[in-house]
């Protein structure tokens, strides 16, 4: 019997995994340059954290969580997103008692039991960044700008930024009631009618044409923002304009998680078909209190690494497969192998990526390994070379071969590969 990965689990295997790794590293630099610190949080959490934080009425909590009972009879859930857990950690370790905003980022697998298709997985990967403790439009604009910067660094040119404000605890309830009143008058199926009562804003986001047509004239949040929310949103837009970041106002953008307030945004890629959302985020000023913390505003985003990799493929931006090493050792005979083993370690210590042939292969087989490794140089060490304390350095691009004294070979190669 042989095994396969569980359905819907996205994996990255060499050599394609190189693109995945590279785009993550690029984000580390983007975050560092803006003063964000790295953080690692729990992969599973108390189920109640997500129920209260993300919201019982969301699809994520009501249908998509991987929840299990552990041996101590506790209900735990594999994280379906990062924000609730990151905020829980910030509160638990008291980071919010230091300088504000707390600026942190992380990345890793997240889990949602969705129907798998291209770009939609059950185990997928997010980059997550959060700025916690400040209510300042500049923090909102900075957050959006960082995601934008990352997409730009990757070379993506087709990303669209969709922007909306969802109001605050003053103006949203008034809007929500008005929207419900409107939606109750429509001819909608029972499940959608139930949604009108629990989470009416989500109905605006329904993709089915028959629903879309009916909600065409629905009241929009943008027309119901209080003066503070309106001024706040205008300021965010001014600051984005100052950075020459283009956006599209999306008055129907509501997002799928309950904690959002005010600024909400999504990044969309037109070449991705049905799963076009490559990232999204927003402000969550009530989340801390919802999970038992003090009043603490926050904003952040989650960027879908898997969909970003697909977007890069669609834009023809896949990173070329990097060579596995720069130098590849081929030794013939036991003593030569031993000397090569030490030489390869010496090369690595000097910063030269090096590998060698293992398993006592003959010259032909070992040279094939050198070719496959993508190395520029092969080091050939036979018994006669060893006796002469020299090694043959073969440039695999030109086939030119040079004899170099063993004691000098690290220096020699360092000069060539760097
Ligand atoms: P989200 O919109 O649920 O937000 O997810 C963020 C991104 O994760 C999406 O834009 C998409 O690219 C990716 N994604 C979501 N579901 C899947 C899936 N099944 N397969 C592949 N990719 C997927 C959040 O999770 C929030 N925590 C973002 C946030 C951070 N808001 C504030 N701070």
Boltz pocket constraint, residues with backbone or C-beta under 6 A from the ligand:
constraints:
  - pocket:
      binder: B
      contacts: [[A, 80], [A, 81], [A, 82], [A, 83], [A, 112], [A, 114], [A, 119], [A, 120], [A, 121], [A, 122], [A, 124], [A, 125], [A, 126], [A, 128], [A, 129], [A, 130], [A, 256], [A, 257], [A, 267], [A, 277], [A, 278], [A, 279], [A, 280], [A, 281], [A, 282], [A, 283], [A, 284], [A, 299], [A, 300], [A, 301], [A, 302], [A, 303], [A, 304], [A, 305], [A, 306], [A, 307]]
      max_distance: 6.0
